[in-house]
Amino acid sequence: MKSLEYTYWKDGEFFLGYLNDYPDHMTQGNTLKELEEMLSES
């Protein structure tokens, strides 16, 4: 299983991020954990 490498930042009340292999596909979450879950489903 390959580990996910991603970039994220906090913008106001949301965490925004993308998988490093797919920088054009950003997603967001209310928490860092939620963001990680969204990225793992991508």
Phi and psi restraints in degrees (range 20) as a CNS / XPLOR table:
assign (resid 1 and name C) (resid 2 and name N)
       (resid 2 and name CA) (resid 2 and name C) 1.0 -85.2 20.0 2
assign (resid 2 and name N) (resid 2 and name CA)
       (resid 2 and name C) (resid 3 and name N) 1.0 136.4 20.0 2
assign (resid 2 and name C) (resid 3 and name N)
       (resid 3 and name CA) (resid 3 and name C) 1.0 -77.4 20.0 2
assign (resid 3 and name N) (resid 3 and name CA)
       (resid 3 and name C) (resid 4 and name N) 1.0 150.1 20.0 2
assign (resid 3 and name C) (resid 4 and name N)
       (resid 4 and name CA) (resid 4 and name C) 1.0 -84.1 20.0 2
assign (resid 4 and name N) (resid 4 and name CA)
       (resid 4 and name C) (resid 5 and name N) 1.0 128.3 20.0 2
assign (resid 4 and name C) (resid 5 and name N)
       (resid 5 and name CA) (resid 5 and name C) 1.0 -109.6 20.0 2
assign (resid 5 and name N) (resid 5 and name CA)
       (resid 5 and name C) (resid 6 and name N) 1.0 123.5 20.0 2
assign (resid 5 and name C) (resid 6 and name N)
       (resid 6 and name CA) (resid 6 and name C) 1.0 -142.4 20.0 2
assign (resid 6 and name N) (resid 6 and name CA)
       (resid 6 and name C) (resid 7 and name N) 1.0 162.7 20.0 2
assign (resid 6 and name C) (resid 7 and name N)
       (resid 7 and name CA) (resid 7 and name C) 1.0 -116.8 20.0 2
assign (resid 7 and name N) (resid 7 and name CA)
       (resid 7 and name C) (resid 8 and name N) 1.0 137.2 20.0 2
assign (resid 7 and name C) (resid 8 and name N)
       (resid 8 and name CA) (resid 8 and name C) 1.0 -145.8 20.0 2
assign (resid 8 and name N) (resid 8 and name CA)
       (resid 8 and name C) (resid 9 and name N) 1.0 162.2 20.0 2
assign (resid 8 and name C) (resid 9 and name N)
       (resid 9 and name CA) (resid 9 and name C) 1.0 -155.6 20.0 2
assign (resid 9 and name N) (resid 9 and name CA)
       (resid 9 and name C) (resid 10 and name N) 1.0 162.2 20.0 2
assign (resid 9 and name C) (resid 10 and name N)
       (resid 10 and name CA) (resid 10 and name C) 1.0 -101.4 20.0 2
assign (resid 10 and name N) (resid 10 and name CA)
       (resid 10 and name C) (resid 11 and name N) 1.0 130.2 20.0 2
assign (resid 10 and name C) (resid 11 and name N)
       (resid 11 and name CA) (resid 11 and name C) 1.0 -126.9 20.0 2
assign (resid 11 and name N) (resid 11 and name CA)
       (resid 11 and name C) (resid 12 and name N) 1.0 100.4 20.0 2
assign (resid 11 and name C) (resid 12 and name N)
       (resid 12 and name CA) (resid 12 and name C) 1.0 68.2 20.0 2
assign (resid 12 and name N) (resid 12 and name CA)
       (resid 12 and name C) (resid 13 and name N) 1.0 -120.0 20.0 2
assign (resid 12 and name C) (resid 13 and name N)
       (resid 13 and name CA) (resid 13 and name C) 1.0 -99.7 20.0 2
assign (resid 13 and name N) (resid 13 and name CA)
       (resid 13 and name C) (resid 14 and name N) 1.0 2.1 20.0 2
assign (resid 13 and name C) (resid 14 and name N)
       (resid 14 and name CA) (resid 14 and name C) 1.0 -113.9 20.0 2
assign (resid 14 and name N) (resid 14 and name CA)
       (resid 14 and name C) (resid 15 and name N) 1.0 151.3 20.0 2
assign (resid 14 and name C) (resid 15 and name N)
       (resid 15 and name CA) (resid 15 and name C) 1.0 -97.2 20.0 2
assign (resid 15 and name N) (resid 15 and name CA)
       (resid 15 and name C) (resid 16 and name N) 1.0 127.6 20.0 2
assign (resid 15 and name C) (resid 16 and name N)
       (resid 16 and name CA) (resid 16 and name C) 1.0 -112.8 20.0 2
assign (resid 16 and name N) (resid 16 and name CA)
       (resid 16 and name C) (resid 17 and name N) 1.0 147.4 20.0 2
assign (resid 16 and name C) (resid 17 and name N)
       (resid 17 and name CA) (resid 17 and name C) 1.0 -170.5 20.0 2
assign (resid 17 and name N) (resid 17 and name CA)
       (resid 17 and name C) (resid 18 and name N) 1.0 172.8 20.0 2
assign (resid 17 and name C) (resid 18 and name N)
       (resid 18 and name CA) (resid 18 and name C) 1.0 -153.3 20.0 2
assign (resid 18 and name N) (resid 18 and name CA)
       (resid 18 and name C) (resid 19 and name N) 1.0 155.4 20.0 2
assign (resid 18 and name C) (resid 19 and name N)
       (resid 19 and name CA) (resid 19 and name C) 1.0 -72.2 20.0 2
assign (resid 19 and name N) (resid 19 and name CA)
       (resid 19 and name C) (resid 20 and name N) 1.0 136.3 20.0 2
assign (resid 19 and name C) (resid 20 and name N)
       (resid 20 and name CA) (resid 20 and name C) 1.0 -60.2 20.0 2
assign (resid 20 and name N) (resid 20 and name CA)
       (resid 20 and name C) (resid 21 and name N) 1.0 -29.3 20.0 2
assign (resid 20 and name C) (resid 21 and name N)
       (resid 21 and name CA) (resid 21 and name C) 1.0 -75.5 20.0 2
assign (resid 21 and name N) (resid 21 and name CA)
       (resid 21 and name C) (resid 22 and name N) 1.0 -17.4 20.0 2
assign (resid 21 and name C) (resid 22 and name N)
       (resid 22 and name CA) (resid 22 and name C) 1.0 -135.8 20.0 2
assign (resid 22 and name N) (resid 22 and name CA)
       (resid 22 and name C) (resid 23 and name N) 1.0 67.3 20.0 2
assign (resid 22 and name C) (resid 23 and name N)
       (resid 23 and name CA) (resid 23 and name C) 1.0 -66.2 20.0 2
assign (resid 23 and name N) (resid 23 and name CA)
       (resid 23 and name C) (resid 24 and name N) 1.0 -16.3 20.0 2
assign (resid 23 and name C) (resid 24 and name N)
       (resid 24 and name CA) (resid 24 and name C) 1.0 -81.4 20.0 2
assign (resid 24 and name N) (resid 24 and name CA)
       (resid 24 and name C) (resid 25 and name N) 1.0 -6.5 20.0 2
assign (resid 24 and name C) (resid 25 and name N)
       (resid 25 and name CA) (resid 25 and name C) 1.0 -113.1 20.0 2
assign (resid 25 and name N) (resid 25 and name CA)
       (resid 25 and name C) (resid 26 and name N) 1.0 81.5 20.0 2
assign (resid 25 and name C) (resid 26 and name N)
       (resid 26 and name CA) (resid 26 and name C) 1.0 -84.6 20.0 2
assign (resid 26 and name N) (resid 26 and name CA)
       (resid 26 and name C) (resid 27 and name N) 1.0 155.3 20.0 2
assign (resid 26 and name C) (resid 27 and name N)
       (resid 27 and name CA) (resid 27 and name C) 1.0 -142.4 20.0 2
assign (resid 27 and name N) (resid 27 and name CA)
       (resid 27 and name C) (resid 28 and name N) 1.0 174.6 20.0 2
assign (resid 27 and name C) (resid 28 and name N)
       (resid 28 and name CA) (resid 28 and name C) 1.0 -141.3 20.0 2
assign (resid 28 and name N) (resid 28 and name CA)
       (resid 28 and name C) (resid 29 and name N) 1.0 161.8 20.0 2
assign (resid 28 and name C) (resid 29 and name N)
       (resid 29 and name CA) (resid 29 and name C) 1.0 -150.6 20.0 2
assign (resid 29 and name N) (resid 29 and name CA)
       (resid 29 and name C) (resid 30 and name N) 1.0 158.6 20.0 2
assign (resid 29 and name C) (resid 30 and name N)
       (resid 30 and name CA) (resid 30 and name C) 1.0 -73.7 20.0 2
assign (resid 30 and name N) (resid 30 and name CA)
       (resid 30 and name C) (resid 31 and name N) 1.0 -27.8 20.0 2
assign (resid 30 and name C) (resid 31 and name N)
       (resid 31 and name CA) (resid 31 and name C) 1.0 -130.7 20.0 2
assign (resid 31 and name N) (resid 31 and name CA)
       (resid 31 and name C) (resid 32 and name N) 1.0 164.8 20.0 2
assign (resid 31 and name C) (resid 32 and name N)
       (resid 32 and name CA) (resid 32 and name C) 1.0 -63.2 20.0 2
assign (resid 32 and name N) (resid 32 and name CA)
       (resid 32 and name C) (resid 33 and name N) 1.0 -38.8 20.0 2
assign (resid 32 and name C) (resid 33 and name N)
       (resid 33 and name CA) (resid 33 and name C) 1.0 -62.1 20.0 2
assign (resid 33 and name N) (resid 33 and name CA)
       (resid 33 and name C) (resid 34 and name N) 1.0 -43.5 20.0 2
assign (resid 33 and name C) (resid 34 and name N)
       (resid 34 and name CA) (resid 34 and name C) 1.0 -63.4 20.0 2
assign (resid 34 and name N) (resid 34 and name CA)
       (resid 34 and name C) (resid 35 and name N) 1.0 -40.4 20.0 2
assign (resid 34 and name C) (resid 35 and name N)
       (resid 35 and name CA) (resid 35 and name C) 1.0 -60.8 20.0 2
assign (resid 35 and name N) (resid 35 and name CA)
       (resid 35 and name C) (resid 36 and name N) 1.0 -45.3 20.0 2
assign (resid 35 and name C) (resid 36 and name N)
       (resid 36 and name CA) (resid 36 and name C) 1.0 -60.4 20.0 2
assign (resid 36 and name N) (resid 36 and name CA)
       (resid 36 and name C) (resid 37 and name N) 1.0 -39.4 20.0 2
assign (resid 36 and name C) (resid 37 and name N)
       (resid 37 and name CA) (resid 37 and name C) 1.0 -64.4 20.0 2
assign (resid 37 and name N) (resid 37 and name CA)
       (resid 37 and name C) (resid 38 and name N) 1.0 -42.1 20.0 2
assign (resid 37 and name C) (resid 38 and name N)
       (resid 38 and name CA) (resid 38 and name C) 1.0 -63.4 20.0 2
assign (resid 38 and name N) (resid 38 and name CA)
       (resid 38 and name C) (resid 39 and name N) 1.0 -41.0 20.0 2
assign (resid 38 and name C) (resid 39 and name N)
       (resid 39 and name CA) (resid 39 and name C) 1.0 -68.2 20.0 2
assign (resid 39 and name N) (resid 39 and name CA)
       (resid 39 and name C) (resid 40 and name N) 1.0 -35.4 20.0 2
assign (resid 39 and name C) (resid 40 and name N)
       (resid 40 and name CA) (resid 40 and name C) 1.0 -71.7 20.0 2
assign (resid 40 and name N) (resid 40 and name CA)
       (resid 40 and name C) (resid 41 and name N) 1.0 -21.4 20.0 2
assign (resid 40 and name C) (resid 41 and name N)
       (resid 41 and name CA) (resid 41 and name C) 1.0 -84.8 20.0 2
assign (resid 41 and name N) (resid 41 and name CA)
       (resid 41 and name C) (resid 42 and name N) 1.0 -13.1 20.0 2
